Amino acid sequence: MRADFDLVVCGLGGQGILTCANAVAHAAALEGSDVLATELVGLGQRGGSVTAHVRVAERVVSPRIPAGQADVMLALDRFEAARNAHSVSPEGLMLVMSYELTPNSVALGLSDESEPDAGLAIDTLRAAGMRIIELPYTPEVGRMNVYALGALSVALPFNEGCWSAVLGNLPHSQGGAESPLSAFESGRADAVARIDD
C-alpha cells in the first residue's frame, strides 16, 4: 500500500472504534504524515452505530472520505461492514470481524433501515470482486479492537517500532483480559494467515 491512504473504521459503540482510529492517526503522526481523523456518523453509546474516517497523506485537506474512495475498511461488526461497504473503493480491502449484533436503532425500530443479511451482503461483495478478509471473533478475545488493529497493521505502511509506540499508549487490560501486545500480535498473525490463503 502507498504511504498515503484513506481508512474507514466502523462498528458499534463500546467496541473501541475511536480507539482504533486514534491509534492509526497516532501511528501516522509518528511516521511524519499529515493525518486527519473524525467520527463521521453515529452515537458513541453502547450498541449505536459508529463510523470513523482516517485520512493520511503528505497533506490532508478534509477528514471526510468520499463514498467509494476508502483504501481500507476495518469493521468490528459484520452488519456495520455491510452498511458501510459503499465507502470502500473497488480496489480496496475490507477487514471484517465475524461478530454481528443488530444496532439499537434497528432493533428498537427507530430507523427506517431494515436489518440486512450481513453474511449475504458480504458474500455478494466478495462475488463482485471486493477483497474481504474475515477475522474470527471469539468471546475469549478480550480486546477485540486491539486484535482488529493488529490485523489492520498488515495492510498499513507503518513499521514495527511505530506500532510498539502506539500500543504503549493504549490502556492496559481490565479484568484479566489479554495484554494489548498479545491481542495485537494475535490479530496480525490471523490476518497474515488469511491473506496468504
Secondary structure, DSSP 8 states (H G I E B T S, - for coil): --S-EEEEEEEETTS-HHHHHHHHHHHHHHTT-EEEEEEEEE--STTSEEEEEEEEESS---S---TT-EEEEEESSHHHHHHHGGGEEEEEEEEEES-----HHHHTT-SS-----HHHHHHHHHHTT-EEEEE---TT-TTHHHHHHHHHHTTS---HHHHHHHHHTS---STT---HHHHHHHHHHHHHHHH--
